[in-house]
Amino acid sequence: MSINRRHFLSLASSAPLLGLPWVTGLQASTGEALQPSPLLVLVYLKGGNDAYNTFVPLNDTHYRKLRPTIAIPRDQLIPFSSTHGFNPALKSLLPLWENKEMALLQGIGQQAVTNQHYRDLEMQFTGASPDQYYVDGWITRAVMANAGKANNRSLDKPALDALAFGDLDIREADPMGPFRGNKIRVINMQHPSEWLIAQKVGGTQHLESTSARALADTYAQPQRVTLQTPFPANEFGDALKATAQLAAAGMAPPVVHISLTAANDDQHHAFDTHWDQQKYHASTLIKLAEGLNAFRNAMREIGQWDNTLLATYDEFGRSPKENGDRGTHHGWGSTQMVLGGKVKGGLLGQPMPVIDVFSIDGPPPVIDYRELYTTIIEQWWRGSAHGVFDRSFKSLELLRA
């Protein structure tokens, strides 16, 4: 059933079906099959991941001094550069790194953070500067800015612009994260396992934007897709499996958003590691790595890996300094992963320095997070980022031709 406890911004149900306008839909008005749209998968590391214990300094004595109980032992690390190594929990991602299908964006983040989840995540969702408050999400604005390039679509077979799995946004009036604004067709299903069982939105716990309301009643996968690739048996694995199945059936929308948090929905038992970090962080990284590796293998299985771009993000990183509860408080810059068959694997940016600051905060970023968003808009979607943000941002050298 659809959740009606939240109220969306008022839009007429007869509003035009915009679609992500610079990509080709799966069905032309003649019914002719076309090439699948490029697929973007956004993975939200809910709560703010500790990049220092994910992509770990190898020989930095300052790192071990500032983290007396939670530093990862040097002999457990998997070196990926002369200075840093992967947390051993990420070993499932080694094939992607070795095949240059994974880029690490070192020191990515916002110009300023409040170290409060809601405001800092709101800036990520909307692409805002610290003194800005946008109504629309950054993807919504990108759609609207490129609407003049829209391909004709069949109105009797409307396409879905975005699908989200798991918690997306705590905002009551418009809980759609980067899809805020109620101007594009978005469905947010809380539990991907419900989709895998029923293969339809109807009957699942979900939210939808106004223009996706009718579509939510009918959106279903007519034939169950069987993949040879096994997926981890958890909600994150289920969301990635559902995405791969939709792609195999030619039904994946241009954007899929997946939130990764603890099985009990307590973000403090996943990435928001204020206490007992050793108890929760590694197991969450294992879940992340195993899920991403399975997704990559499944998309290769169906021949769609080159057509897929996956990026992680969060509201902020963690402090370089361990706190008194054997955890880490909120920080600033972070390191994020971008995966895909067209990705130029390797390192971008600069490793975050280990500095002695208060137990909250950390070093500022060297890559503005909107450079990643601009890269997605201009290089992956072949659109224009003009007017989407308050100023222009350069694209990153992330993709092969």
Residue pairs with C-beta under 8 A, 6 or more apart in sequence:
1 203
1 205
2 206
2 207
2 208
2 213
2 216
3 205
3 206
3 207
6 172
6 173
6 175
6 207
7 172
7 173
8 173
8 174
8 182
8 209
8 210
9 173
9 174
9 181
9 182
9 210
10 210
11 182
11 183
11 210
11 211
12 210
13 210
13 211
13 213
13 214
15 183
15 210
15 211
17 153
17 155
17 158
17 159
17 185
17 211
18 143
18 144
18 147
18 150
18 161
18 183
18 184
18 185
19 25
19 143
19 150
19 151
19 153
19 159
19 161
19 184
19 185
20 37
20 143
20 161
20 184
20 254
20 255
20 381
21 143
21 146
21 147
21 148
21 149
21 150
21 151
21 383
22 146
22 149
22 381
22 382
22 383
23 37
23 38
23 151
23 254
23 381
23 382
24 34
24 35
24 37
24 151
25 34
25 37
25 151
25 153
25 159
26 33
26 34
26 36
26 37
26 159
26 250
26 251
27 33
27 34
27 153
27 154
27 157
27 159
28 34
28 152
28 154
29 152
29 153
29 154
31 154
33 250
36 247
36 250
36 252
36 304
36 307
37 252
37 253
37 254
38 254
38 307
38 308
38 309
38 380
38 381
39 243
39 247
39 252
39 254
39 255
39 256
39 304
39 307
39 308
39 309
40 254
40 255
40 256
40 309
40 310
40 311
40 376
40 380
40 381
41 240
41 243
41 255
41 256
41 257
41 258
41 295
41 308
41 309
41 310
41 311
42 178
42 255
42 256
42 257
42 258
42 310
42 311
42 312
42 313
43 258
43 259
43 260
43 288
43 292
43 310
43 311
43 312
43 313
44 168
44 177
44 257
44 258
44 259
44 260
44 312
44 313
44 314
45 260
45 271
45 288
45 312
45 313
45 314
46 167
46 259
46 260
46 261
46 267
46 270
46 271
46 272
46 314
47 117
47 261
47 267
47 268
47 270
47 271
47 272
47 273
47 314
47 315
48 117
48 271
48 272
48 314
48 315
48 316
48 317
48 318
48 330
48 331
48 334
49 271
49 312
49 314
49 317
49 318
49 334
50 271
50 273
50 277
50 281
50 317
50 318
50 328
50 331
51 317
51 318
51 333
51 334
51 335
51 352
52 63
52 67
52 317
52 318
52 320
52 328
52 352
52 354
53 67
53 70
53 71
53 72
53 87
53 277
53 281
53 318
53 328
54 86
54 87
54 90
54 285
54 335
55 80
55 84
55 85
55 86
55 87
55 104
55 106
55 335
55 351
56 63
56 72
56 77
56 84
56 85
56 86
56 87
57 63
57 83
57 84
57 351
57 354
58 74
58 77
58 79
58 82
58 83
58 84
58 85
59 74
59 83
60 83
60 354
62 354
62 356
63 71
63 320
63 354
64 71
66 320
66 321
66 322
66 354
66 356
67 320
67 321
67 322
68 322
69 278
69 322
69 326
70 277
70 278
70 322
70 326
70 327
70 328
72 87
72 88
76 88
77 85
77 86
77 87
77 88
78 85
78 86
78 87
78 88
78 90
78 91
78 94
79 85
80 86
80 97
80 104
81 347
83 351
84 351
86 93
86 94
86 97
87 282
87 285
88 282
89 281
89 282
89 283
89 285
89 286
89 289
90 285
90 288
90 289
91 289
92 286
92 289
92 290
92 292
92 293
93 102
93 289
93 292
93 293
93 337
95 293
95 296
96 102
96 292
96 293
96 296
96 339
96 345
97 345
99 345
100 343
100 344
100 345
100 346
101 296
101 305
101 339
101 340
101 341
101 343
101 345
102 337
102 338
102 339
102 343
102 345
103 337
103 338
103 339
103 343
103 344
103 345
103 346
103 347
103 348
103 398
104 335
104 336
104 337
104 346
104 347
104 348
105 335
105 336
105 337
105 338
105 348
105 349
105 367
105 372
105 396
106 335
106 347
106 348
106 349
106 350
106 351
106 352
106 366
106 367
107 333
107 334
107 335
107 349
107 350
107 351
107 352
107 363
107 365
107 366
107 367
108 333
108 334
108 335
108 336
108 349
108 365
108 366
108 367
108 368
108 369
108 371
108 372
109 316
109 317
109 332
109 333
109 334
109 364
109 365
109 367
109 368
109 369
110 120
110 123
110 124
110 130
110 316
110 332
110 365
110 368
110 369
111 129
111 130
111 364
111 365
111 368
112 130
113 120
113 315
113 316
113 330
113 332
114 120
115 316
115 329
115 330
115 331
115 360
115 361
117 272
117 315
118 170
120 315
120 316
121 169
121 315
122 128
122 133
123 129
123 130
123 132
124 178
124 313
124 314
124 315
124 369
125 137
125 138
125 169
125 177
125 178
125 180
126 132
126 133
126 134
126 136
126 137
126 138
126 178
126 180
127 134
127 137
127 138
127 141
127 370
127 373
127 388
127 389
128 134
128 390
129 390
132 390
134 141
135 180
135 181
136 144
136 180
136 181
136 183
137 176
137 177
137 178
137 179
137 180
137 181
138 178
138 370
138 373
138 388
138 389
139 162
139 178
139 179
139 184
139 255
140 178
140 179
140 180
140 181
140 183
140 184
141 181
141 387
141 388
142 373
142 377
142 381
142 383
142 385
142 388
143 161
143 183
143 184
144 183
145 383
145 384
145 385
145 386
145 387
145 388
146 377
146 381
146 383
146 384
149 383
153 159
158 185
158 214
158 215
159 185
159 253
160 185
160 186
160 187
160 212
160 215
160 219
160 253
161 179
161 184
161 185
161 186
161 212
161 253
161 254
161 255
162 179
162 184
162 185
162 186
162 187
162 253
162 254
162 255
162 256
162 257
163 186
163 187
163 188
163 189
163 243
163 246
163 252
163 253
163 255
163 256
163 257
164 176
164 177
164 179
164 186
164 187
164 188
164 189
164 256
164 257
164 258
164 259
165 188
165 189
165 190
165 191
165 192
165 195
165 235
165 238
165 239
165 242
165 243
165 256
165 257
165 258
165 259
166 190
166 191
166 192
166 235
166 239
166 258
166 259
166 260
166 261
167 190
167 259
167 261
167 265
168 175
168 176
168 177
168 188
168 257
168 259
169 175
169 176
169 177
169 180
171 180
174 180
174 181
174 182
175 188
175 207
176 182
176 186
176 188
176 207
176 209
177 257
178 257
179 186
179 209
179 255
179 257
182 209
182 210
182 211
183 209
183 211
184 209
184 211
185 208
185 209
185 211
185 212
185 215
186 208
186 209
186 212
187 201
187 206
187 207
187 208
187 209
187 212
187 215
187 216
187 219
188 206
188 207
188 208
189 195
189 201
189 204
189 205
189 206
190 204
190 205
190 206
191 204
191 205
191 235
191 238
192 235
192 238
192 239
192 241
192 242
193 235
193 238
194 203
194 204
194 205
195 201
195 204
195 238
195 242
196 238
196 241
196 242
196 245
198 204
199 220
199 221
199 224
200 219
200 220
200 221
201 208
201 216
201 217
201 219
201 220
202 216
202 217
202 218
202 219
202 220
206 216
208 215
208 216
221 245
221 246
221 249
221 251
222 249
223 249
224 245
225 245
225 248
225 249
227 241
227 244
227 245
227 248
227 298
227 301
227 302
228 301
229 244
229 294
229 297
229 298
229 301
230 294
231 237
231 238
231 240
231 241
231 291
231 294
231 295
231 298
232 287
232 290
232 291
232 294
234 263
234 287
234 291
235 263
236 258
236 260
236 287
236 288
236 291
237 287
237 290
237 291
237 294
239 256
239 258
240 258
240 291
240 292
240 294
240 295
240 298
241 294
241 295
241 298
243 252
243 256
243 258
243 295
244 295
244 298
244 299
244 302
246 252
246 253
246 256
247 299
247 302
247 304
247 308
248 302
248 304
254 381
260 270
260 271
260 284
260 287
260 288
260 291
261 267
261 270
261 271
262 268
262 269
262 270
262 280
262 284
268 274
268 275
268 280
269 280
270 280
270 284
271 281
271 284
271 314
273 280
273 281
273 318
273 327
273 328
274 323
274 325
274 327
274 328
274 329
275 323
275 325
275 326
275 327
276 325
276 326
276 327
277 326
277 327
277 328
278 326
288 312
292 310
292 337
292 339
295 310
296 305
296 339
299 305
299 308
299 341
300 341
305 340
305 341
306 340
306 341
306 342
307 341
308 340
308 341
309 338
309 339
309 340
309 342
309 343
309 376
309 380
309 399
310 337
310 338
310 339
310 340
311 336
311 337
311 338
311 339
311 372
311 376
312 336
312 337
312 338
313 336
313 369
313 372
314 334
314 336
316 330
316 331
316 332
316 334
317 331
317 332
317 333
317 334
317 335
317 352
317 362
318 328
318 329
318 330
318 331
318 334
318 362
319 328
319 329
319 330
319 331
319 357
319 358
319 359
319 360
319 361
319 362
320 331
320 352
320 353
320 354
320 355
320 356
320 357
320 362
320 363
321 328
321 356
321 357
321 358
321 359
322 328
322 359
323 329
323 359
324 359
328 359
329 359
329 360
330 360
330 361
331 360
331 361
331 362
332 361
332 362
332 363
332 364
332 365
333 352
333 362
333 363
333 364
333 365
333 366
334 352
334 365
335 349
335 351
335 352
336 372
338 372
338 398
340 399
342 399
342 400
343 398
343 399
343 400
344 397
344 398
344 399
344 400
348 367
348 396
348 397
348 398
349 366
349 367
350 366
352 362
352 363
353 363
355 362
355 363
367 396
368 393
370 389
370 393
371 393
371 394
371 395
371 396
372 396
373 385
373 388
373 389
373 393
374 385
374 388
374 389
374 392
374 393
374 394
374 395
375 395
375 396
375 398
375 399
377 383
377 384
377 385
377 388
378 384
378 385
378 395
379 395
379 398
379 399
380 399
385 392
385 393
386 392
